[in-house]
C-alpha cells in the first residue's frame, strides 16, 4: 500500500496521472528551516521527517501481503539571491517573492523520501526556472487570482504563471511539486528488492 504523506492537491494529481494507486495521509511536521541548512538538505530532511511520521502512525497496517510504503516530499524555491522561498504569508509577501524571481533564473528543489520496513530512501531533484520580467500590474493581478497563496515561491508553473516561464532546465514535474521519474524509479527499485526477497522468505 502506497501512502502519500502530503495534503498537496498537485502531488495527488501527479501520482494519479502517473497511474499509481495510493491513499493520502498528510503529516503534521512543522516546516522549519534550520540555520545554515542548504536547500537540498532542508527539502530532503522535511521529506524524510514527513514520511517517517506517517509511517509510524500507520505501521500497524504494514502486512507481508500488502506492505506499507510512505512517500514524503517537500519543495522549496531558491531565489536568485539564494533566499529560500516557501509559501507566502500574505499578499505583500507574495508580491515580494515575485519581484525577487522576476526577470531572472531561480532553482526549485524537491526532496523525496520513501519509508518502508526495508528502510528509508531519500533523493532530490533540482530544476532551474527562468521567469520573464513582471510589471507591478501583472504581479497585482496575479495575486488577486489567489493562485500564488499556497505555492512555494508564490507561483504555479502549471497555472496562470506558466505564461511567464520561457524556459526551464530539468524536470517540469519537479516544479509542480513532485518529480515523477525520480519517484517512479524509487518505487520500482523497492518493488524489485521485495520480489528478490520473496523466494528467500518462502523458502
C-alpha contacts under 8 A as a table, 3 or more apart, distances in Angstrom:
res1	aa1	res2	aa2	distance
1	X	22	X	6.65
1	X	66	X	5.84
1	X	67	X	5.83
1	X	68	X	4.87
1	X	69	X	6.01
2	X	21	X	6.98
2	X	22	X	4.79
2	X	23	X	6.59
2	X	68	X	6.15
2	X	69	X	4.80
2	X	70	X	5.89
2	X	71	X	7.29
3	X	22	X	5.42
3	X	23	X	4.95
3	X	24	X	5.62
3	X	25	X	6.50
3	X	68	X	7.49
3	X	69	X	6.12
3	X	70	X	4.73
3	X	71	X	6.08
4	X	12	X	7.73
4	X	22	X	6.89
4	X	23	X	6.22
4	X	24	X	4.83
4	X	25	X	6.00
4	X	26	X	7.11
4	X	70	X	5.96
4	X	71	X	4.95
4	X	72	X	6.39
5	X	24	X	6.29
5	X	25	X	5.10
5	X	26	X	4.47
5	X	27	X	5.56
5	X	50	X	6.27
5	X	51	X	5.85
5	X	54	X	6.33
5	X	70	X	6.51
5	X	71	X	5.79
5	X	72	X	5.08
5	X	73	X	7.57
6	X	11	X	7.60
6	X	24	X	6.74
6	X	25	X	6.47
6	X	26	X	4.27
6	X	27	X	6.32
6	X	72	X	6.73
6	X	73	X	7.27
7	X	12	X	7.84
7	X	24	X	7.08
7	X	25	X	7.32
7	X	26	X	5.12
8	X	11	X	5.41
8	X	12	X	6.40
9	X	12	X	5.00
9	X	13	X	6.07
10	X	13	X	5.05
10	X	14	X	6.16
10	X	176	X	6.86
10	X	177	X	6.59
11	X	14	X	5.09
11	X	15	X	6.19
11	X	176	X	7.90
11	X	177	X	6.01
11	X	178	X	5.84
12	X	15	X	5.36
12	X	16	X	6.17
12	X	24	X	7.82
13	X	16	X	5.11
13	X	17	X	5.96
14	X	17	X	4.93
14	X	18	X	6.20
14	X	173	X	7.96
14	X	178	X	7.15
14	X	180	X	7.35
15	X	18	X	5.11
15	X	19	X	6.52
15	X	20	X	5.64
15	X	180	X	7.50
16	X	19	X	5.17
16	X	20	X	5.59
16	X	21	X	7.14
17	X	20	X	7.66
18	X	180	X	7.45
25	X	54	X	7.07
26	X	54	X	7.43
27	X	50	X	5.48
27	X	51	X	7.59
27	X	53	X	6.65
27	X	54	X	5.95
28	X	50	X	7.46
29	X	46	X	7.75
29	X	49	X	7.00
29	X	50	X	5.93
29	X	53	X	7.68
31	X	46	X	6.80
33	X	37	X	6.96
33	X	42	X	6.59
34	X	37	X	5.48
34	X	42	X	7.66
37	X	41	X	6.22
37	X	42	X	5.95
38	X	41	X	5.39
38	X	42	X	6.05
39	X	42	X	5.04
39	X	43	X	6.07
39	X	76	X	7.08
39	X	78	X	7.38
39	X	84	X	7.09
39	X	109	X	6.93
40	X	43	X	5.24
40	X	44	X	6.02
40	X	109	X	6.42
40	X	110	X	7.62
40	X	111	X	6.79
40	X	124	X	6.88
41	X	44	X	5.33
41	X	45	X	5.89
42	X	45	X	5.27
42	X	46	X	6.27
43	X	46	X	5.34
43	X	47	X	6.17
43	X	73	X	7.64
43	X	74	X	5.28
43	X	75	X	6.21
43	X	76	X	6.61
43	X	109	X	6.97
43	X	110	X	6.04
43	X	111	X	4.57
43	X	112	X	7.86
43	X	124	X	7.86
44	X	47	X	5.02
44	X	48	X	6.08
44	X	73	X	7.59
44	X	74	X	7.09
44	X	110	X	7.41
44	X	111	X	4.06
44	X	112	X	6.07
44	X	113	X	7.02
44	X	122	X	6.61
44	X	123	X	6.83
44	X	124	X	6.62
45	X	48	X	5.15
45	X	49	X	6.09
45	X	111	X	7.55
46	X	49	X	5.06
46	X	50	X	6.02
46	X	73	X	7.35
46	X	74	X	6.23
46	X	111	X	7.58
47	X	50	X	5.26
47	X	51	X	6.22
47	X	72	X	4.60
47	X	73	X	4.35
47	X	74	X	5.25
47	X	111	X	5.69
47	X	112	X	5.45
47	X	113	X	5.36
48	X	51	X	5.20
48	X	52	X	5.98
48	X	72	X	6.24
48	X	73	X	7.68
48	X	112	X	7.23
48	X	113	X	5.00
48	X	114	X	7.50
48	X	115	X	7.82
48	X	120	X	7.84
48	X	122	X	6.91
49	X	52	X	5.13
49	X	53	X	6.01
49	X	72	X	7.86
50	X	53	X	5.28
50	X	54	X	6.36
50	X	72	X	5.53
50	X	73	X	7.58
51	X	54	X	5.33
51	X	55	X	6.03
51	X	70	X	5.51
51	X	71	X	5.69
51	X	72	X	4.49
51	X	73	X	7.94
51	X	113	X	6.47
51	X	114	X	6.71
51	X	115	X	6.08
52	X	55	X	5.05
52	X	56	X	6.12
52	X	70	X	7.70
52	X	115	X	6.35
53	X	56	X	5.24
53	X	57	X	6.42
54	X	57	X	5.00
54	X	58	X	6.19
54	X	70	X	7.02
55	X	58	X	5.13
55	X	59	X	5.50
55	X	68	X	7.79
55	X	69	X	7.67
55	X	70	X	6.00
55	X	115	X	6.87
55	X	116	X	7.45
56	X	59	X	5.19
57	X	60	X	7.81
58	X	61	X	5.61
58	X	62	X	7.36
59	X	62	X	5.39
59	X	68	X	7.51
61	X	68	X	6.96
62	X	66	X	6.89
62	X	67	X	5.05
62	X	68	X	4.85
63	X	66	X	5.15
63	X	67	X	4.95
63	X	68	X	7.11
64	X	67	X	5.51
67	X	116	X	7.65
67	X	117	X	7.84
68	X	116	X	5.96
68	X	117	X	7.54
69	X	114	X	6.61
69	X	115	X	5.71
69	X	116	X	4.86
70	X	113	X	8.00
70	X	114	X	5.61
70	X	115	X	5.15
70	X	116	X	6.58
71	X	112	X	7.22
71	X	113	X	5.77
71	X	114	X	4.71
71	X	115	X	6.64
72	X	112	X	5.76
72	X	113	X	5.04
72	X	114	X	6.44
73	X	110	X	6.67
73	X	111	X	5.46
73	X	112	X	4.52
73	X	113	X	6.35
73	X	178	X	7.19
74	X	110	X	5.44
74	X	111	X	5.29
74	X	112	X	6.83
74	X	177	X	7.66
75	X	108	X	7.04
75	X	109	X	5.60
75	X	110	X	4.17
75	X	111	X	6.44
75	X	152	X	7.08
75	X	175	X	7.99
75	X	177	X	6.05
75	X	178	X	7.93
76	X	84	X	6.58
76	X	85	X	6.25
76	X	86	X	5.97
76	X	108	X	5.87
76	X	109	X	5.36
76	X	110	X	6.40
76	X	152	X	6.11
76	X	153	X	7.56
77	X	84	X	5.88
77	X	85	X	5.06
77	X	86	X	6.69
77	X	106	X	7.37
77	X	107	X	5.97
77	X	108	X	4.55
77	X	109	X	6.42
77	X	152	X	6.11
77	X	153	X	5.45
78	X	81	X	7.82
78	X	82	X	5.48
78	X	83	X	5.56
78	X	84	X	4.73
78	X	85	X	5.96
78	X	106	X	5.93
78	X	107	X	5.19
78	X	108	X	6.09
78	X	109	X	7.72
78	X	153	X	7.96
79	X	82	X	5.03
79	X	83	X	5.19
79	X	84	X	6.49
79	X	85	X	6.90
79	X	100	X	6.46
79	X	101	X	6.15
79	X	105	X	7.92
79	X	106	X	5.10
79	X	107	X	6.83
80	X	83	X	7.46
80	X	100	X	7.20
80	X	101	X	6.89
80	X	104	X	6.84
80	X	105	X	6.31
80	X	106	X	5.11
80	X	107	X	7.80
81	X	100	X	7.86
85	X	88	X	7.85
85	X	97	X	7.22
85	X	152	X	6.09
85	X	153	X	5.02
86	X	151	X	7.37
86	X	152	X	4.33
86	X	153	X	5.72
86	X	154	X	7.87
87	X	149	X	6.58
87	X	150	X	5.56
87	X	151	X	5.15
87	X	152	X	4.33
87	X	153	X	6.18
87	X	154	X	6.24
88	X	91	X	7.29
88	X	93	X	5.29
88	X	94	X	5.05
88	X	97	X	7.78
88	X	148	X	7.69
88	X	149	X	5.88
88	X	150	X	7.09
88	X	151	X	7.43
88	X	152	X	7.22
88	X	153	X	7.22
88	X	154	X	6.09
89	X	93	X	5.88
89	X	94	X	7.36
89	X	149	X	7.68
90	X	93	X	5.30
90	X	94	X	6.27
90	X	149	X	7.11
91	X	94	X	5.00
91	X	95	X	6.21
91	X	143	X	6.55
91	X	149	X	7.43
92	X	95	X	5.11
92	X	96	X	6.22
93	X	96	X	5.00
93	X	97	X	6.27
94	X	97	X	5.19
94	X	98	X	6.27
94	X	143	X	7.19
94	X	148	X	6.79
94	X	149	X	6.96
94	X	153	X	7.62
94	X	154	X	5.32
95	X	98	X	5.17
95	X	99	X	6.20
95	X	139	X	6.36
95	X	140	X	7.38
95	X	143	X	7.36
95	X	154	X	7.97
96	X	99	X	5.24
96	X	100	X	6.42
97	X	100	X	5.08
97	X	101	X	6.43
97	X	153	X	6.11
97	X	154	X	6.44
98	X	101	X	5.10
98	X	102	X	5.90
98	X	139	X	7.05
98	X	153	X	7.30
98	X	154	X	6.61
98	X	155	X	7.72
99	X	102	X	5.09
99	X	134	X	7.47
101	X	104	X	5.80
101	X	105	X	7.05
101	X	106	X	6.66
101	X	131	X	6.56
102	X	131	X	5.73
102	X	132	X	5.92
102	X	133	X	4.72
102	X	134	X	5.54
103	X	130	X	7.40
103	X	131	X	5.45
103	X	132	X	4.66
103	X	133	X	3.90
103	X	134	X	7.02
104	X	130	X	5.73
104	X	131	X	5.74
104	X	132	X	7.08
104	X	133	X	7.60
105	X	128	X	6.62
105	X	129	X	5.39
105	X	130	X	4.12
105	X	131	X	6.28
106	X	128	X	5.77
106	X	129	X	5.38
106	X	130	X	6.43
107	X	126	X	6.84
107	X	127	X	5.60
107	X	128	X	4.39
107	X	129	X	5.89
108	X	126	X	5.76
108	X	127	X	5.23
108	X	128	X	6.34
108	X	129	X	7.39
108	X	174	X	7.37
108	X	175	X	6.10
109	X	124	X	6.87
109	X	125	X	5.69
109	X	126	X	4.73
109	X	127	X	6.66
109	X	174	X	7.41
109	X	175	X	7.88
110	X	124	X	5.55
110	X	125	X	5.37
110	X	126	X	6.82
110	X	174	X	6.36
110	X	175	X	8.00
110	X	177	X	6.94
110	X	178	X	6.87
110	X	179	X	7.41
111	X	122	X	7.35
111	X	123	X	5.99
111	X	124	X	4.38
111	X	125	X	6.68
112	X	122	X	5.70
112	X	123	X	5.31
112	X	124	X	5.78
112	X	183	X	7.43
113	X	120	X	6.89
113	X	121	X	5.53
113	X	122	X	4.39
113	X	123	X	6.50
114	X	120	X	5.72
114	X	121	X	5.16
114	X	122	X	6.56
114	X	186	X	7.56
114	X	187	X	7.93
115	X	118	X	7.69
115	X	119	X	5.91
115	X	120	X	4.57
115	X	121	X	6.56
116	X	119	X	5.40
116	X	120	X	6.53
121	X	186	X	7.72
125	X	171	X	7.71
125	X	174	X	6.72
125	X	179	X	6.74
125	X	182	X	7.64
126	X	170	X	6.84
126	X	171	X	7.58
126	X	174	X	7.47
127	X	168	X	7.02
127	X	169	X	5.71
127	X	170	X	4.53
127	X	171	X	5.91
127	X	172	X	7.53
127	X	174	X	6.91
127	X	175	X	7.00
128	X	168	X	5.56
128	X	169	X	5.00
128	X	170	X	6.43
129	X	165	X	7.15
129	X	167	X	6.41
129	X	168	X	4.47
129	X	169	X	6.53
130	X	165	X	5.86
130	X	166	X	6.45
130	X	167	X	5.64
130	X	168	X	6.09
131	X	164	X	5.62
131	X	165	X	4.76
131	X	166	X	6.62
131	X	167	X	7.76
132	X	164	X	5.25
132	X	165	X	6.26
132	X	166	X	6.96
134	X	138	X	6.12
134	X	139	X	6.65
135	X	138	X	5.17
135	X	139	X	6.35
136	X	139	X	5.08
136	X	140	X	6.15
137	X	140	X	5.12
137	X	141	X	6.09
138	X	141	X	5.21
138	X	142	X	6.05
139	X	142	X	5.17
139	X	143	X	6.17
140	X	143	X	5.23
140	X	144	X	6.24
141	X	144	X	5.14
141	X	145	X	6.67
142	X	145	X	5.32
142	X	146	X	7.26
142	X	147	X	7.18
142	X	148	X	7.46
142	X	160	X	7.77
142	X	161	X	7.91
143	X	146	X	5.46
143	X	147	X	6.71
143	X	148	X	6.11
143	X	149	X	7.57
144	X	147	X	7.95
145	X	148	X	7.87
146	X	149	X	5.81
147	X	150	X	7.17
147	X	151	X	7.60
147	X	154	X	7.90
147	X	155	X	6.96
147	X	156	X	7.10
147	X	159	X	7.80
147	X	160	X	7.96
148	X	151	X	5.40
148	X	153	X	7.86
148	X	154	X	4.21
148	X	155	X	4.70
148	X	156	X	6.70
149	X	154	X	6.06
149	X	155	X	7.99
150	X	154	X	7.20
151	X	154	X	5.03
151	X	155	X	5.77
151	X	156	X	6.49
152	X	155	X	6.92
155	X	161	X	6.14
156	X	159	X	5.17
156	X	160	X	7.07
156	X	161	X	5.79
156	X	162	X	6.94
156	X	176	X	6.92
157	X	160	X	7.32
157	X	161	X	5.47
157	X	162	X	4.39
157	X	165	X	7.41
157	X	175	X	6.93
157	X	176	X	6.43
158	X	161	X	7.28
158	X	162	X	5.71
158	X	176	X	6.61
159	X	162	X	5.63
160	X	163	X	6.39
161	X	164	X	5.43
161	X	165	X	7.19
162	X	165	X	5.39
163	X	166	X	7.50
165	X	168	X	7.42
168	X	172	X	7.34
171	X	174	X	5.32
171	X	175	X	7.14
171	X	179	X	6.58
172	X	175	X	5.43
172	X	176	X	6.76
172	X	179	X	7.70
173	X	176	X	4.90
173	X	177	X	6.29
173	X	178	X	5.66
173	X	179	X	5.06
173	X	180	X	6.45
174	X	177	X	5.10
174	X	178	X	4.80
174	X	179	X	4.19
174	X	180	X	7.50
175	X	178	X	7.30
175	X	179	X	7.89
178	X	183	X	7.75
179	X	182	X	5.55
179	X	183	X	6.27
180	X	183	X	5.08
180	X	184	X	5.94
181	X	184	X	5.14
181	X	185	X	6.12
182	X	185	X	5.15
182	X	186	X	6.29
183	X	186	X	5.14
183	X	187	X	6.22
184	X	187	X	5.19
184	X	188	X	6.04
185	X	188	X	5.16
185	X	189	X	6.10
186	X	189	X	5.16
186	X	190	X	6.41
187	X	190	X	5.26
187	X	191	X	6.19
188	X	191	X	5.04
188	X	192	X	6.17
189	X	192	X	5.26
189	X	193	X	6.37
190	X	193	X	5.17
190	X	194	X	6.28
191	X	194	X	5.12
191	X	195	X	6.29
192	X	195	X	5.04
192	X	196	X	6.36
193	X	196	X	5.13
193	X	197	X	6.29
194	X	197	X	5.04
194	X	198	X	6.14
195	X	198	X	5.21
195	X	199	X	7.52
196	X	199	X	6.49
196	X	200	X	7.48
197	X	200	X	5.33
197	X	201	X	6.20
198	X	201	X	5.11
198	X	202	X	6.08
199	X	202	X	5.00
199	X	203	X	5.97
200	X	203	X	5.11
